[in-house]
Amino acid sequence: HHTHEPFILCFFFQWEVVQKTLNGSQLYTYSICNVGEREQDNWLRTTFIQRRPSASRVFVELQFIVRDCNSFGASSLTCKETFNLFSSESDADVGTTFRKGQFKKVATIAPDEITGKKELRINTETRVVENLSLKGFYLAIQDIGACVALLSLRVYYKICPATIQSLASFPETVAGGENQALREVSGECVENAISEGLPRIYCTVDGEWVVPVGQCQCKPGYEETEDACKECLPGFFKAEASSGKCEPCPANTQGLDTGALFCPCMDGFYRAPTDPPTGPCSGLPSAPRDLVATTSHLSVGKLLLSWRPPEHTGGRTDITYSIECLRCEGPVCQSCGEKIRYEPANVGLTLTKVTVSELDAHLNYTFTVEAHSGVSAFASQAMPQAHKLPLTNPPKITSMRLVKQNPTSLSLSWEVSPKPRVQARPIRYELTYRKKDDNLDVTTYTVLILEKNSVQIPDLSPGTAYLFRVQALGSDGSPGGSSIEEQYETLSEGHLAHNNTAVISGAAIGGAVMLLIVVIVLFLHRRSVLFFFLNEQLKPLKTYVDPHTYEDPNIAVLKFATEIHPSHITKQKVIGAGEFGEVYRGILKVPGRKEVAVAVKTLKPGYTEKQRQDFLSEASIMGQFAHQNIIRLEGVVTKFKHAMIVTEYMENGALDRYLRDHDGEFSAYQLVGMMRGIAAGMKYLSDMSYVHRDLAARNILVNNTLECKVSDFGLSRVLEDDPEGTYTTSGGKIPIRWTAPEAIAYRKFTSASDVWSFGIVMWEVMAFGERPYWDMSNHEVMKAINEAFRLPAPMDCPSAVYQLMLQCWLQDRSKRPRFGDIVSLLDKLLRSPESLKAIADFDPRVSIRLPSTSGSDGPPFRCVPEWLESIKMSQYGENFTCAGIVSMDQVMQMKNEDIKNIGVRLPGHLKRIAYSILGLKDQTSTLIL
Ligand code: AMP
């Protein structure tokens, strides 16, 4: 019950204030007692009572005493025992003016108990005044000759108090009247809860809430506890919005921090793509046991292989087996080839036996049976855990042999001592080779890392001598043992290859045996240092080398970058401006190689030696990377006056610009794909221990297949040429809105601070190149971050993606996901696109940054163009004008259908405009209230 604030009563005709003693306390009453006189008409009126707009029905409670007429003897003839309650509505306070005619009778009030000679009897009566509609009203009491004392008059209305029901909060609501007995009220889900429809409930006349509709449920990662959604505890997860509880992480998974949406697999455990992401992870099966071969005299060339299932299945039932057959003569092993027949098959076997036939007599065959499960393929791709195995000393290479010779290829094999044990992890070999007579200053070495003791090397020059060196690698990847060096020649052209049937298993380069190829240019007159760059899935053997560690930075450039002759470069067109000079699109045509489109960064004339070194440092850094999602260095020009850096050409330029130009044109799936690429590049950099410090959409380049690559590497240069860089008190420059708080506060730049920046890049991507934190100043941004505010979800952003952003922006950097986690999560989302369907809550007022209405009461925009400009949709100005929509009032009437009809077709734009209109309406209604 809400009681109106106190008001006073005014007298009209003969009422008076009388002090009475009641139960020992003094009180004032409005009294009248003209019982002996005829034709009484005495009024008592309240002051103006303002009405809350929604309170159309008020209750009037009166406390009063009426004297028994019998106690007045002769006067009792004219004496009355009732009085009347009147009301009158008004939009304004009329002061002391009183016009009887304007009052309507509400009720005649009669006492239940009359007060006689002795005791005072107090009556309480309540009446309802309904259908009030003006700004306020008056109440009045008309005495027609009774002896009345009015003790109190209370005016109130009923409300349904603000409440939280089924995780939705509903505002305080004034109870309706007879004409609207049930008031429908819509509510909002509590923090971290979501619902499909708008949650609603009804408020009854009596101020009670009934019949809630539209359930709110806690978001993924949250569970319901006492009218709120709390984050799942560490070690628990919840994948979906539901009314369920967080569940403990399943077997072989690791519990993340609080609020986990899923539990990632523990190291060495995996989920097959078909496994539910909420289920347990499984390990790899151990090896099959007790392999037995049975021959029979009756069927020559036939063999029955049988074995027992592996001891450990890794917790899976989908175990299958595959058979591999090798024929070895001396040190040379070759695959048995296609001639041999397996019954039922040699792969995907579910039974623990197989019949092998068509074998030749008197030959040695080696059969290997492997157990696989649903996670095998996935696991070997995901992360061979080479570094997890105990270290072993690499064996020695004892001999190297030429197996086959062709004009363009050579097949080699070698032997090791001690021989690797069966079932032991394969030894890895490092094979380095180069042309023998390559006595130029610059020599090209090719380094292969191999898992077998044989290889066929293609693409060699005919009739040329090559030097080969092979060395075994330890299980940690370190070279060791003795190496062997041999020289072999390719046949000259015209020679046919020997009719040698030996085929080296996994012969072609790029086959499963080979882990990587890196061509490294070495300068022989300097210390030869080899740097290996493993492909993404493998732990790199070497980490990034800071060119600053070289006393002479020029040496670093030479070490990590190929020198290009300027005559091989054709500049075509200026495409950008770097700090050091123009960036051109061009063509690189190195003799003997296909021509490629390149970007050419130039150093403008008049540079200092320091500037030249800073400029080239970018190449020294970039040259150390080899990854699909890192901009590739083609080479440098350092030996001529105009230094240049030549990189692969990225047709679509910088990502921020590109997205702005294609606002709304990509699906969430495509955008997540872009982020996945960036994350993969960043994982590679962080694995190399390289901290980028300036990760932002403007430093990501996009090619014509929409692949995103990380660019902008540099040393002191980092941030100095970034217009977003802001000087800090320590003199460095920092792009505040992309940088983690600890990096701003005490220059703690780590891969974890790169992860923060990656979160901002994700936001930029989902918001199609919107500026993070819009037009807030750097200072405001820092203040907001310190107060734990974070960017809101961009429009149409999948909930899972926004959750990931929020994880990247955790204050505690150790709690942020690593790039490896990010890549896995994004991969997972891409594998099941339904996971992108749940959209994060979006508040149009924040996200389109409508001007604040506080303190202004006009409409937020004066005209349509101004409004369109504010939501960056000015291109549709003409569509609105042509359709005759020229005022904001008209805009506010528009339905989604109308927006489409005037020619807004792109779903992203449609939504942006519709959301903005929604936001406008929202604001207007707020103003009215
Ligand atoms: P940067 O100095 O690296 O920031 O380059 C300046 C601008 O040149 C970039 O914002 C791009 O628009 C353009 N640019 C740089 N490198 C490339 C490239 N490899 N392909 C295409 N455009 C590039």
Residues whose N, C-alpha, C, O or C-beta is under 5 A from the ligand:
A	BS01	AMP	I575 G576 A577 G578 E579 V583 A599 T647 E648 Y649 M650 G653 A654 R698
